[in-house]
């Protein structure tokens, strides 16, 4: 007897119809399943099911004074099964964040800010004394399953007069914890993106990859910088990190036309840009990349298999037997809608992703859209 069977789901890869059976929090069988379960969810060949969506760049530490939100509001409420907070906390507050995360239905992980104070200010790397390698290592040792990487924000307003030094210190911390990726935020210069990119290694993550600031991945002629090609060749991951000021349709179009697709799609969501936009949720961000010409399968891979690989989540990101029973159920509507970037550009699109449910460890959480649909046999 299975715990849950999803019947007649549609594959986002090839539109095939299939069933998914789950037991003890894991995927137990996939295909045409002739068996019973304690709970059945029949999608009737109308809705897609994928591995659970992973939003690898959010800000959901509710006690943060600047960028905060509730994990379940940026997670299961939007069809997202796992969220990774990108540096809201440093070593000072990570224990408190961990405790808060235990009460959430969404799976929560964290990238540890290399500054021990985290985002209690917007210039957390201006004082090098706050980059405490010993405190970071202690936190990583204390919460090895919760902390899945490191975060450093490398823009002028954050580092002050320290330039590239905080990144060099971040890499020194990483050397002691080689299994952890380092996510680097790029914003206004200094430091220059070329100097940042040259210090990144295989597995590191460059977020805000389609921002339109002078430190963008395009040079003044609109050509992708050679330093970015070199970084990608070394295995550096490009992450969207949309946010309220870090995504441009124009930059994304030019970069994609030159073959620079994102490895991972993330929202950089927190309460303000979730409510007032232009982010709203991971699904609207994903839909923008459908509008930019990526296929549904490519977009889904960016929030499942690619995200799991980038963020040290080996049991997540795949619809395969033995993986966590985390599933996102959604519709793809061909209805006209207006999409906005962070620069005031609007795009009329007929791509709209509508999340209907998040299933976390075989537990079903319907979104508001899912509750309205009245189609699930639960």
Helices and strands as residue ranges (DSSP letters): E 2-10, E 17-23, E 26-31, E 37-42, E 48-51, E 53-58, H 71-74, G 76-78, E 80-86, H 94-101, E 107-113, G 128-130, H 133-142, E 147-154, H 156-159, G 160-162, H 165-175, E 181-186, H 193-198, E 205-207, H 226-234, E 237-238, H 249-257, H 271-275, H 282-291, H 296-302, H 305-310, E 327-333, E 337-340, E 346-349, E 352-360, E 363-366, H 368-373
